[in-house]
Amino acid sequence: MQKDLKQQDLNMELIKVQQLVKKFDELVAVDDVSFSIGQGEVFGFLGPNGAGKTTTLSILSTLLKPTSGKAYVNGYDVENQKSQVRKSIGVVFQDPTLDEELTARENMDIHGRLYGMRNRREKIDELLKLVELENRKNQLVKQFSGGMKRRLEIARGLLHEPQILFLDEPTLGLDPQTRNHLWDYIRELNRRKGVTIILTTHYMDEAEKLSDRVAIIDHGKIIAMDTPKALKEQLGGSLIRIESPQSNKIYEKLDGLTWLNTKNPHNGYVDVTLKNAEQRVAEVIKLLNDVPIESVSLQIPTLEDVFLSYTGKTIREQEATAKDRIRQRQKASRR
């Protein structure tokens, strides 16, 4: 059993979680989770709906009490120092929380008042400019597009200058173009403001695009955690598929090359796995210059492949089986 964490042990780690558990009756939503997040990091929780991502974020933002375990945010205990934690964080929830009958500026102003901010006018203008809504500040929010609303929520979450920003499924339901646009804002916020960002997502490309590190979570457990690049490299590298009527000859020519991780001959093609395949594809083809080749295809591993290798299912398949868990959790939380 690990000892409880002390304030001085946190150093530059803004978030520290130790053996966190959350149960709803018999349902274990978060199952013995431990991790830490450094200052200025963009950290992604990747997993299907019902995996425990939002529950973990709710505990870190003091909205839920853990069943057991410890969690510290900006050095403060999420159970015993809730006020200090809340002053340290900004939150953009999965469900919209804007008042659509108010303008963008009015929504920001109310948030500033709740935090006791006296000189908030300049800060509001600065943040609305940052998310390119300065020309819409006096427009009613109900007239905004989905992407504009999310940008306004992010600006509002930053108004009281938190050190940490929680984003729960920030681009859920947005079209691909708006999603990409919002990703640029999130990365720019991290770069310009130095804000530590924790996001939850079930989009593979979102986790890979934004996150310095990714924790893959499933059934309440963290099953893998590292940089997106390192997670993909665990699979052994990229796959080159070479189709040829002389597949056995291809295998013989490539046999013995130390920089090839695997060489699997099949009837009519050979699969070759190696790291940095994008740079070495030409080198492989050059070695086979006297062998008839019908086609060459390159398959670069994705985080979907990583998830599949750990769980045996894709995220979509896991989401289908997780619907019952979500319904159980909702029933349990209403009791």
VENVENGI-V329090 format. One record per residue. RES is the residue in one letter. NEAR is the number of other C-alpha atoms within 12 Angstrom. Layout:
res=RES near=NEAR
res=RES near=NEAR
//
This chain:
res=M near=6
res=Q near=11
res=K near=10
res=D near=19
res=L near=24
res=K near=17
res=Q near=19
res=Q near=14
res=D near=17
res=L near=25
res=N near=19
res=M near=19
res=E near=27
res=L near=38
res=I near=44
res=K near=33
res=V near=36
res=Q near=31
res=Q near=29
res=L near=34
res=V near=30
res=K near=35
res=K near=28
res=F near=27
res=D near=16
res=E near=15
res=L near=26
res=V near=30
res=A near=42
res=V near=40
res=D near=30
res=D near=28
res=V near=37
res=S near=29
res=F near=34
res=S near=36
res=I near=36
res=G near=28
res=Q near=28
res=G near=29
res=E near=34
res=V near=41
res=F near=44
res=G near=46
res=F near=49
res=L near=46
res=G near=46
res=P near=37
res=N near=37
res=G near=37
res=A near=40
res=G near=43
res=K near=40
res=T near=40
res=T near=41
res=T near=47
res=L near=44
res=S near=31
res=I near=37
res=L near=44
res=S near=40
res=T near=30
res=L near=20
res=L near=25
res=K near=27
res=P near=34
res=T near=26
res=S near=24
res=G near=32
res=K near=35
res=A near=46
res=Y near=41
res=V near=48
res=N near=39
res=G near=34
res=Y near=32
res=D near=34
res=V near=37
res=E near=26
res=N near=18
res=Q near=20
res=K near=25
res=S near=19
res=Q near=21
res=V near=31
res=R near=34
res=K near=30
res=S near=35
res=I near=39
res=G near=36
res=V near=44
res=V near=37
res=F near=31
res=Q near=27
res=D near=19
res=P near=27
res=T near=22
res=L near=34
res=D near=23
res=E near=22
res=E near=17
res=L near=21
res=T near=27
res=A near=41
res=R near=38
res=E near=28
res=N near=33
res=M near=40
res=D near=34
res=I near=25
res=H near=32
res=G near=27
res=R near=19
res=L near=17
res=Y near=25
res=G near=14
res=M near=20
res=R near=17
res=N near=15
res=R near=26
res=R near=22
res=E near=18
res=K near=25
res=I near=36
res=D near=28
res=E near=22
res=L near=33
res=L near=36
res=K near=21
res=L near=27
res=V near=33
res=E near=24
res=L near=33
res=E near=24
res=N near=16
res=R near=25
res=K near=31
res=N near=22
res=Q near=23
res=L near=23
res=V near=31
res=K near=20
res=Q near=19
res=F near=25
res=S near=20
res=G near=26
res=G near=31
res=M near=35
res=K near=39
res=R near=41
res=R near=42
res=L near=46
res=E near=43
res=I near=48
res=A near=44
res=R near=43
res=G near=40
res=L near=42
res=L near=43
res=H near=34
res=E near=31
res=P near=30
res=Q near=35
res=I near=44
res=L near=49
res=F near=43
res=L near=42
res=D near=36
res=E near=36
res=P near=44
res=T near=40
res=L near=27
res=G near=20
res=L near=22
res=D near=14
res=P near=16
res=Q near=14
res=T near=22
res=R near=27
res=N near=20
res=H near=24
res=L near=36
res=W near=33
res=D near=22
res=Y near=31
res=I near=41
res=R near=29
res=E near=20
res=L near=31
res=N near=27
res=R near=17
res=R near=14
res=K near=24
res=G near=22
res=V near=31
res=T near=41
res=I near=45
res=I near=50
res=L near=46
res=T near=44
res=T near=40
res=H near=39
res=Y near=36
res=M near=33
res=D near=22
res=E near=37
res=A near=37
res=E near=34
res=K near=29
res=L near=38
res=S near=37
res=D near=31
res=R near=32
res=V near=44
res=A near=44
res=I near=45
res=I near=40
res=D near=39
res=H near=34
res=G near=36
res=K near=34
res=I near=33
res=I near=28
res=A near=31
res=M near=34
res=D near=29
res=T near=27
res=P near=36
res=K near=27
res=A near=23
res=L near=30
res=K near=32
res=E near=25
res=Q near=26
res=L near=27
res=G near=26
res=G near=31
res=S near=31
res=L near=33
res=I near=36
res=R near=33
res=I near=37
res=E near=29
res=S near=25
res=P near=20
res=Q near=23
res=S near=29
res=N near=25
res=K near=26
res=I near=34
res=Y near=32
res=E near=18
res=K near=23
res=L near=30
res=D near=22
res=G near=12
res=L near=18
res=T near=12
res=W near=20
res=L near=28
res=N near=25
res=T near=25
res=K near=30
res=N near=24
res=P near=27
res=H near=20
res=N near=17
res=G near=22
res=Y near=27
res=V near=34
res=D near=32
res=V near=38
res=T near=36
res=L near=33
res=K near=29
res=N near=25
res=A near=28
res=E near=20
res=Q near=15
res=R near=22
res=V near=27
res=A near=17
res=E near=19
res=V near=33
res=I near=27
res=K near=15
res=L near=21
res=L near=27
res=N near=14
res=D near=13
res=V near=24
res=P near=21
res=I near=25
res=E near=18
res=S near=18
res=V near=22
res=S near=23
res=L near=26
res=Q near=22
res=I near=28
res=P near=32
res=T near=29
res=L near=39
res=E near=33
res=D near=28
res=V near=38
res=F near=37
res=L near=25
res=S near=22
res=Y near=26
res=T near=24
res=G near=15
res=K near=20
res=T near=25
res=I near=33
res=R near=22
res=E near=19
res=Q near=27
res=E near=23
res=A near=17
res=T near=20
res=A near=24
res=K near=19
res=D near=18
res=R near=29
res=I near=28
res=R near=18
res=Q near=21
res=R near=27
res=Q near=18
res=K near=15
res=A near=17
res=S near=18
res=R near=10
res=R near=9
//
